[in-house]
Amino acid sequence: MRVALLLPLLLLAACGQKVGLTPKQGRSLPVKPEAATATPTPDQLLSTDTQARPKRSDEQLTRSKKRDEDKFDLPPQA
């Protein structure tokens, strides 16, 4: 029973390959962006910049403040 469960997982893990990315036969990389000085490589195209993945801010509130009354926070009408 265990072998029947482990065999498909082992085969699935073995099918992944670590090979450099290249365009398909007869196709080329995307054109160079207008402001860029050179055409980006596949690795550069796959990496994210800081704006796309901002760092997490773990700043916690140091003191709480009482919220002002909200005149638009009305109960639902029945």
C-alpha positions in Angstrom: 0.0 0.0 0.0 2.8 2.4 0.9 4.7 1.6 -2.2 1.6 2.4 -4.3 1.4 5.8 -2.7 5.1 6.7 -2.8 5.8 5.5 -6.4 3.6 8.3 -8.1 5.1 10.9 -5.8 8.6 9.8 -6.6 8.0 9.7 -10.3 6.5 13.2 -10.1 9.5 14.5 -8.2 11.9 13.0 -10.8 10.2 14.6 -13.8 11.3 18.2 -13.0 14.4 19.4 -14.8 16.6 22.3 -13.9 17.7 23.7 -17.3 18.4 27.2 -18.4 15.4 28.9 -20.1 15.5 29.4 -23.8 12.8 30.4 -26.3 11.0 27.7 -28.3 12.3 26.7 -31.7 11.7 29.5 -34.2 10.7 32.1 -31.5 12.8 34.9 -30.0 12.9 36.7 -26.7 10.6 39.7 -26.2 11.9 42.9 -27.8 14.1 45.3 -25.9 12.2 47.8 -23.8 12.4 51.3 -25.2 14.4 52.8 -22.3 16.7 49.8 -21.8 20.2 49.7 -23.0 20.2 45.9 -23.7 17.7 43.1 -24.2 17.0 41.5 -20.8 17.9 37.8 -20.3 15.3 35.2 -19.3 16.6 35.3 -15.7 16.2 39.1 -15.6 12.7 38.8 -17.0 11.7 36.4 -14.3 13.2 38.3 -11.3 10.9 40.8 -9.6 12.0 44.3 -8.6 11.3 45.9 -5.2 8.1 47.6 -6.3 6.6 44.3 -7.4 7.5 42.6 -4.2 7.8 45.2 -1.4 9.4 44.3 1.9 7.2 43.5 4.8 6.7 46.1 7.5 6.5 44.6 11.0 5.9 47.9 12.7 3.4 47.5 15.5 1.2 50.2 17.0 3.0 51.6 20.0 -0.1 53.4 21.4 -3.7 53.3 20.6 -5.9 56.2 19.9 -9.6 56.6 20.4 -11.4 56.7 17.1 -13.5 59.8 16.3 -17.2 59.3 15.9 -18.2 58.5 12.3 -21.5 60.1 11.3 -21.8 57.8 8.3 -21.5 54.6 10.4 -25.2 53.9 10.5 -26.8 50.6 11.5 -28.5 48.6 8.7 -32.1 49.4 8.0 -34.5 46.6 8.6 
